[in-house]
Amino acid sequence: MSSRLSTHIRSISATGHKALGVFVTSGFPSPKDTPAILRAMDEGGADFIELGMPFSDPLAEGLPIQHSSQVAIAAGITMQQTLRFAAGFREQSETPLVLMGYANPIVKYGISNFFRDAQSSGVDGVILPDVLPELDSPFLMAARANNIDLISLIAPTTPEDRMTQIDELSSGFVYAVSVTGVTGSDLGSKAPIQAYLQRASTVLSRNPLMVGFGIRTRRDVLEMSLHTDGAIIGSALVGIIDSLWADSNLTPDDRLMGIKAFIHELKTGSLNA
């Protein structure tokens, strides 16, 4: 059965366009800034938003997102606060919202409690890079019990039969990691990535296919979306936010406009090519 998230992505694809997912870490650069940043991402044109759940050992993340997690944790961000940010965003927008993070904080929170509270906060899906998609997974069972998409990842090294299995167990979309590495990695030669994404697009039949890791520019979005339903940007935006908040000459409105402009450029290419 299609979820709101997958339906939304497919409706964009049906118009000949590509979906744009955008990531920010909850509580970065400070907890008080997160609600306004989420609104700016939405107003900039993000088709769905990933809100990162800070964790002290984010294995799949490169330096920008690791840094953002450390800043958020040092500021005292909690899972409850992240869920409150989600709920506040949902009160103002119908744009799909996905939480991304790691298993350990969810186990500490209580797996069933987490998915119940995520559902009541208006969350559409959850991405957990360190949770394997298996039918008997307590994460998958709790997600399904609360109508939350549990979005799984594939990589260039994933065999086709495992891709098929992941497609069967996932919902919302399947997240194609562009390169074997961490977020923010250099894409390098794009020809092998395109071959992998084309292969994945023929194997997957149930879910939309989104690609992420290493995507920084409008050109990257267009190239990486050739065989997918869209692209996800994380480290590049986190880096932009870091730079904007480091510039003491900018007003709060200037910073939010910088976020909107960057996302609008990724979505439409209306600024510099």
Secondary structure, 3 states (H helix, E strand, C coil): CCCHHHHHHHHHHHCCCCEEEEEEECCCCCHHHHHHHHHHHHHHCCCEEEEECCCCCCCCCCHHHHHHHHHHHHCCCCHHHHHHHHHHHHHHCCCCEEEECCHHHHHHHCHHHHHHHHHHCCCCEEECCCCCCCCCCHHHHHHHHCCCEEECEECCCCCHHHHHHHHHHCCCCEEEECCCCCCCCCCCCHHHHHHHHHHHHHHCCCCCEEEECCCCCHHHHHHHCCCCCEEEECHHHHHHHHHHHHCCCCCHHHHHHHHHHHHHHHHHCCCCC
